[in-house]
Amino acid sequence: MNTRQSGEVILDLKHISLSFGGVKALTDISFDVREHEIRAIIGPNGAGKSSMLNVINGVYTPQQGQIVFRGHSFDRMDPHRMASMGVARTFQNLALFKGMTVLDNIMAGRSLKMRTNLLQQALWRGAAAREEDEHREHCERIIDFLQIQAYRKMQVARLPYGLQKRVDLGRALAMEPSLLLLDEPMAGMNVEEKQDMSRFVLDVNDEFGTTIVLIEHDMGVVMDISDRVVVLDYGKKIGDGTPDEVRSNQDVIDAYLGVAH
């Protein structure tokens, strides 16, 4: 279990309900996220985990409930606003620019940080050139941090899947987020790749101070790296607490942990 100190609540989800037609994806779910913690969301397939992540970063608007982020209360959110407030996201299905290099993909994550206008950027003179150099240096530091220096000029499509996931993480980090949402960052990885990604997630949390909310199916990973875990089942919350508390929760055992994987 982790010994990191978590701070005050920075994200508070209150009575969130989300439906698509007559199908209830989320029903009256409440939980919070504290500064600097790693907060896991777990549950069986179809439990509503990705829907909850989509509510947090504004892809979905809940029919009921409230999102409070850093003291500001919202009934509805949108991805651009959340990004401008320091929330970044990776996706279960990689949304990388496969024909572009590793460096260019990570540079794409800096778009909200650009201060010069499109004309200046197109001419690439003066302030725009200096700004791009600054952003490039920042991205090179991320590449060093993620240990993908050898691939920086390689097209993403040519990389193994595990390294593509690392590039996806790098692009999110390029936004310098205070809150990072990770949607199954270790899905499809072998044991060694999972160990590497777990280490990077812990390092992002520790070295950058980034608060992390992640969805992950590998229970060993969740129990090793998470500070607190919220458990969903059929769109309802059935457990919430430390890894040890969740591990001993009978409802969680019946719904999820007792299922063979």
C-alpha positions as CSV (number, residue, x, y, z in Angstrom):
1,M,0.0,0.0,0.0
2,N,1.2,3.5,-0.8
3,T,2.5,6.0,1.8
4,R,2.1,9.2,-0.3
5,Q,0.2,12.0,1.4
6,S,-2.9,13.1,-0.4
7,G,-4.2,16.7,-0.1
8,E,-7.6,18.4,-0.2
9,V,-10.4,17.3,-2.4
10,I,-10.0,18.8,-5.9
11,L,-12.7,16.9,-7.8
12,D,-16.1,16.1,-6.3
13,L,-18.7,14.1,-8.3
14,K,-22.1,14.5,-6.7
15,H,-25.1,12.2,-7.5
16,I,-24.1,11.6,-11.1
17,S,-26.7,9.9,-13.3
18,L,-26.3,9.3,-17.0
19,S,-28.6,7.5,-19.5
20,F,-28.6,6.8,-23.2
21,G,-32.2,6.4,-24.2
22,G,-33.7,4.0,-21.8
23,V,-30.3,2.5,-20.7
24,K,-28.9,3.7,-17.5
25,A,-25.1,3.9,-17.7
26,L,-24.6,5.6,-14.3
27,T,-27.0,5.8,-11.4
28,D,-26.5,8.3,-8.5
29,I,-22.8,8.0,-8.2
30,S,-20.8,10.2,-5.8
31,F,-17.1,10.1,-5.0
32,D,-14.2,12.5,-4.7
33,V,-10.6,12.8,-5.8
34,R,-7.9,14.3,-3.6
35,E,-4.9,16.3,-4.7
36,H,-1.8,14.1,-5.5
37,E,-3.5,10.8,-5.1
38,I,-3.9,7.9,-7.5
39,R,-7.6,7.1,-7.6
40,A,-8.7,3.9,-9.4
41,I,-12.1,3.1,-10.9
42,I,-12.7,-0.6,-11.3
43,G,-15.5,-2.9,-12.1
44,P,-16.6,-5.6,-14.6
45,N,-17.1,-4.8,-18.3
46,G,-20.1,-2.6,-18.8
47,A,-19.9,-1.3,-15.2
48,G,-19.8,2.4,-16.4
49,K,-16.1,3.1,-15.9
50,S,-15.4,4.8,-19.2
51,S,-18.7,6.6,-19.0
52,M,-17.6,8.1,-15.7
53,L,-14.3,9.2,-17.2
54,N,-16.2,10.8,-20.1
55,V,-18.4,12.7,-17.6
56,I,-15.3,14.0,-15.8
57,N,-13.7,15.5,-18.9
58,G,-16.9,16.7,-20.5
59,V,-17.5,14.2,-23.4
60,Y,-20.8,13.2,-21.8
61,T,-23.2,15.5,-19.9
62,P,-25.0,13.8,-17.1
63,Q,-28.8,14.2,-16.8
64,Q,-28.4,14.6,-13.0
65,G,-25.6,15.5,-10.7
66,Q,-22.9,18.1,-10.3
67,I,-19.2,18.2,-10.9
68,V,-17.1,20.4,-8.6
69,F,-13.5,21.0,-9.8
70,R,-11.2,23.1,-7.7
71,G,-14.1,24.8,-6.0
72,H,-16.0,25.6,-9.2
73,S,-19.4,23.8,-9.7
74,F,-20.6,22.7,-13.1
75,D,-23.8,21.1,-14.3
76,R,-22.2,20.5,-17.7
77,M,-18.7,20.5,-18.9
78,D,-16.9,20.3,-22.2
79,P,-13.5,18.8,-23.1
80,H,-11.9,22.1,-24.2
81,R,-12.8,23.8,-20.9
82,M,-11.5,20.9,-18.9
83,A,-8.3,20.9,-20.9
84,S,-7.9,24.6,-20.3
85,M,-8.4,23.9,-16.5
86,G,-5.6,21.4,-16.5
87,V,-7.3,18.1,-17.2
88,A,-5.7,15.7,-19.7
89,R,-6.8,12.3,-20.9
90,T,-5.5,9.1,-22.5
91,F,-7.8,6.7,-24.3
92,Q,-8.3,3.0,-24.2
93,N,-8.2,2.9,-28.0
94,L,-5.2,4.8,-29.0
95,A,-6.0,8.1,-30.8
96,L,-2.4,8.9,-32.0
97,F,-1.4,10.4,-35.3
98,K,0.0,7.2,-36.7
99,G,1.8,8.8,-39.7
100,M,3.6,11.4,-37.5
101,T,6.7,10.9,-35.5
102,V,6.8,10.4,-31.7
103,L,8.1,13.9,-31.2
104,D,5.3,15.5,-33.4
105,N,2.6,13.5,-31.5
106,I,3.9,14.7,-28.2
107,M,4.2,18.3,-29.6
108,A,0.5,18.0,-30.5
109,G,-0.3,18.0,-26.8
110,R,1.2,21.5,-26.5
111,S,-1.5,23.2,-28.7
112,L,-3.3,24.8,-25.8
113,K,0.0,26.2,-24.6
114,M,0.7,28.1,-27.8
115,R,0.5,31.9,-27.4
116,T,1.4,33.0,-31.0
117,N,-1.3,33.1,-33.7
118,L,-1.7,30.8,-36.7
119,L,-0.1,33.3,-39.1
120,Q,3.0,33.7,-36.9
121,Q,3.2,29.9,-36.5
122,A,2.9,29.4,-40.3
123,L,5.6,32.0,-41.0
124,W,7.7,30.5,-38.2
125,R,9.5,33.7,-37.4
126,G,10.4,35.7,-34.3
127,A,8.2,34.9,-31.4
128,A,6.6,31.8,-33.1
129,A,10.1,30.3,-33.7
130,R,11.2,31.0,-30.1
131,E,7.9,29.6,-28.8
132,E,8.2,26.4,-30.8
133,D,11.8,25.9,-29.6
134,E,10.6,26.2,-26.0
135,H,7.7,23.7,-26.6
136,R,10.1,21.3,-28.3
137,E,12.5,21.4,-25.4
138,H,9.6,20.6,-23.0
139,C,8.6,17.6,-25.2
140,E,12.2,16.4,-25.4
141,R,12.2,16.3,-21.6
142,I,9.0,14.2,-21.6
143,I,10.6,11.8,-24.1
144,D,13.7,11.5,-21.8
145,F,11.4,10.9,-18.8
146,L,9.5,8.1,-20.7
147,Q,12.7,6.6,-22.0
148,I,11.7,6.7,-25.6
149,Q,14.7,8.8,-26.9
150,A,15.6,6.1,-29.5
151,Y,12.2,6.4,-31.2
152,R,11.7,10.2,-31.2
153,K,12.0,10.5,-35.0
154,M,10.2,7.3,-35.8
155,Q,6.6,7.1,-37.1
156,V,4.3,6.0,-34.3
157,A,2.7,3.3,-36.6
158,R,6.1,1.5,-36.6
159,L,6.3,1.2,-32.8
160,P,5.2,-1.8,-30.7
161,Y,1.9,-1.4,-28.9
162,G,3.4,-0.9,-25.5
163,L,5.6,2.0,-26.7
164,Q,2.6,3.6,-28.5
165,K,0.8,3.6,-25.1
166,R,3.8,5.4,-23.7
167,V,3.6,8.0,-26.5
168,D,-0.1,8.5,-25.7
169,L,0.9,9.1,-22.1
170,G,3.6,11.6,-23.2
171,R,1.1,13.6,-25.3
172,A,-1.2,13.9,-22.3
173,L,1.8,15.0,-20.1
174,A,2.7,17.6,-22.7
175,M,-0.4,19.5,-21.6
176,E,1.2,19.8,-18.1
177,P,-2.0,18.6,-16.4
178,S,-2.8,18.9,-12.8
179,L,-5.3,16.0,-13.2
180,L,-4.6,13.1,-15.5
181,L,-7.3,10.6,-16.6
182,L,-6.0,7.3,-17.7
183,D,-8.4,4.9,-19.5
184,E,-6.9,1.4,-19.2
185,P,-3.3,2.5,-19.7
186,M,-2.0,-1.1,-19.4
187,A,-4.6,-2.9,-21.6
188,G,-3.1,-5.3,-24.0
189,M,0.4,-5.2,-22.5
190,N,2.6,-8.1,-21.4
191,V,3.9,-8.4,-17.9
192,E,7.1,-6.4,-18.5
193,E,5.3,-3.6,-20.3
194,K,2.8,-3.4,-17.4
195,Q,5.6,-3.1,-14.9
196,D,7.2,-0.3,-16.9
197,M,3.9,1.6,-17.3
198,S,3.1,1.2,-13.6
199,R,6.5,2.7,-12.8
200,F,5.8,5.7,-15.1
201,V,2.4,6.3,-13.6
202,L,3.9,6.3,-10.1
203,D,6.8,8.6,-11.3
204,V,4.3,11.1,-12.9
205,N,2.4,11.2,-9.6
206,D,5.5,11.6,-7.5
207,E,7.9,13.8,-9.6
208,F,5.3,16.0,-11.3
209,G,2.8,16.0,-8.4
210,T,0.0,15.1,-10.9
211,T,-3.3,13.8,-9.5
212,I,-4.3,10.6,-11.4
213,V,-7.6,8.9,-12.0
214,L,-7.3,5.6,-13.8
215,I,-9.4,2.8,-15.0
216,E,-7.6,-0.5,-15.0
217,H,-8.6,-4.2,-15.1
218,D,-5.4,-5.7,-13.7
219,M,-6.2,-6.0,-10.0
220,G,-2.6,-6.6,-9.1
221,V,-1.7,-3.2,-10.6
222,V,-4.7,-1.4,-9.0
223,M,-3.9,-2.7,-5.5
224,D,-0.2,-1.9,-5.9
225,I,-0.3,1.7,-7.1
226,S,-3.7,3.1,-6.0
227,D,-4.3,5.2,-2.9
228,R,-8.1,4.8,-3.1
229,V,-10.4,2.7,-5.3
230,V,-14.0,3.2,-6.3
231,V,-15.9,0.1,-7.6
232,L,-18.8,0.3,-10.1
233,D,-21.1,-2.5,-11.1
234,Y,-24.0,-2.1,-13.6
235,G,-23.6,1.7,-13.3
236,K,-23.9,1.8,-9.5
237,K,-21.2,2.3,-6.9
238,I,-20.8,-0.8,-4.7
239,G,-17.5,0.0,-3.0
240,D,-15.1,2.9,-2.2
241,G,-12.0,3.0,0.0
242,T,-8.4,2.0,0.3
243,P,-7.2,-1.1,-1.6
244,D,-7.4,-3.1,1.6
245,E,-10.9,-2.0,2.3
246,V,-12.1,-2.7,-1.2
247,R,-10.4,-6.1,-1.2
248,S,-12.3,-7.2,1.9
249,N,-15.7,-5.7,0.8
250,Q,-18.1,-8.6,0.2
251,D,-20.2,-6.8,-2.4
252,V,-17.0,-6.2,-4.4
253,I,-15.8,-9.8,-4.0
254,D,-19.2,-11.1,-5.2
255,A,-19.4,-8.7,-8.2
256,Y,-15.9,-8.5,-9.3
257,L,-13.0,-9.8,-7.4
258,G,-14.5,-13.3,-7.2
259,V,-14.7,-13.5,-10.9
260,A,-11.9,-15.4,-12.6
261,H,-9.8,-13.3,-15.0
